Structure formats: C-alpha cells, structure tokens
C-alpha cells in the first residue's frame, strides 16, 4: 500500500520482495506460479535486474521468485549471502529511484545489515495480545519505527493496548495507523492494490497519510 501511495504522490518507487513467501506479487496481479525473481537470479548468478516488472511508469516490482528456486531444488538452501548482496545492490541503486522499499520477513531478525543500512526500518504489527507478547520479546533498534496495522478503534482491548504501547514504545510508534478495512482483503482477492479498488476506503486514506508523512521526513532530513 505504501509503495502505491508514494507513487500516487509522484515518486518513483522500486518494491523488492525479500520474503520467501513471495506474496507481494499477488497485490499487483503478477503470476504467483511464475519463476521470475531475484533469489533465482542470485542462486544462478544471472542478472537480477532482468527479473523485475514494470507495473506503471516510475513503479517497479522485483519479486522473490520462490517457484524459480523450486525449479532448481534450491528453496531449502539458505541464501546466506543475500543480506550483503542487497546492501551492495542498494548502494548501486542510489539515485535511480526516489524510494526502494523492501518487504522483509516477519520477526525482525532477518537481513540485519540491510535493516541497518536502510534509511527507515518499519515494523508492521497489529494491536492484539499475541503481537504485544512478541514485541515484549523483541529488542527494538533505536532506528526502528512501529506501524500499527488493522487498527480497530471499536475494540476496547485494542485501545487499551495502544495506550500501553504509547507509554512503552513512545517515539518508536509512527503517528499514522492503518485501520482495519475489509477493502484490503477484497483487493488482494482481486490481485489489485487497495487504493485502485477502493480509493476512498480507510486503509487507502491511511496509506496516503503515511506516504505524506514519509515524504515530509525525507524532506526534513535532506
């Protein structure tokens, strides 16, 4: 959603899926069974740039490519070098895009060097008991910001936990929440970004607010 919102604000965006689930492609109607992906290119030492998709002018998607790895029976082989690979690739991509967004595996432990290199590390979480427990077990880096997803203000527990998080995590919390919205699930079922299916829904407006905040932060830092 954030990549689509940044693009809607006139930014050039490259979205990279480094999550082995390889789900990001489904939001843009890219064949889930397709073998295109940077992980396959890395495993075969072929140009990873050829694995991307031009979604619109100034918006690109680079999928993970789990099915391509399956085709060479390499899925079970850890891509240990991929963290350093993307740190180096990010340096070479400098200046080519306004934003390079990485969809990282959940948990916060994968790609530590890439997280440290990135200008902003965002941890996406829901306000529920399970996520509350997991956050307590997780050491949050000083540069990591927490994005609350699927926020439902009608739930008392949701609001109680949010008060606790505001006290406990303070500056880590992003000022924008993504509200719970069935439009997100409907859009995924249609393999289309939610902002295109339902541009006026709560999640689309929240994503646009987050993109506006990110642009303001980038301008302030420059």
ZIVENJO-V745760 format. One record per backbone hydrogen bond with DSSP energy under -1.0 kcal/mol. NH is the residue of the N-H (numbers start at 1). CO is the residue of the C=O. Records with the same first field share a line. If there is no record, write none. Layout:
BEGIN
NH=CO + CO
END
This chain:
BEGIN
5=1
6=2
7=3
8=4
9=5
10=7
11=6
13=58
14=99
15=60
16=101
17=62
18=103
22=19
26=23
27=24
28=25
29=26
30=25
34=31
38=63
39=64
41=37
42=38
43=39
44=40
46=41
51=48
53=61
55=59
56=59
59=56
60=13
61=53
62=15
69=65
70=66
71=67
72=69
73=70
74=69
77=74
80=78
82=79
85=81
86=82
87=83
88=84
89=85
90=86
91=87
92=88
93=89
96=93
99=12
101=14
103=16
115=111
116=112
117=113
118=114
123=145
125=147
128=126
132=128
133=129
134=130
135=131
136=132
137=133
144=141
145=121
146=172
147=123
149=125
151=178
155=152
159=155
160=156
161=157
162=158
163=159
164=160
165=161
166=162
167=163
168=164
169=165
172=169
173=170
174=146
178=148
180=151
184=181
186=182
187=183
188=184
189=185
190=186
191=188
192=187
196=193
197=193
198=194
201=198
205=201
206=202
207=203
208=204
209=205
210=206
211=207
212=208
213=209
214=210
215=211
216=212
217=213
218=214
219=215
220=216
221=217
END
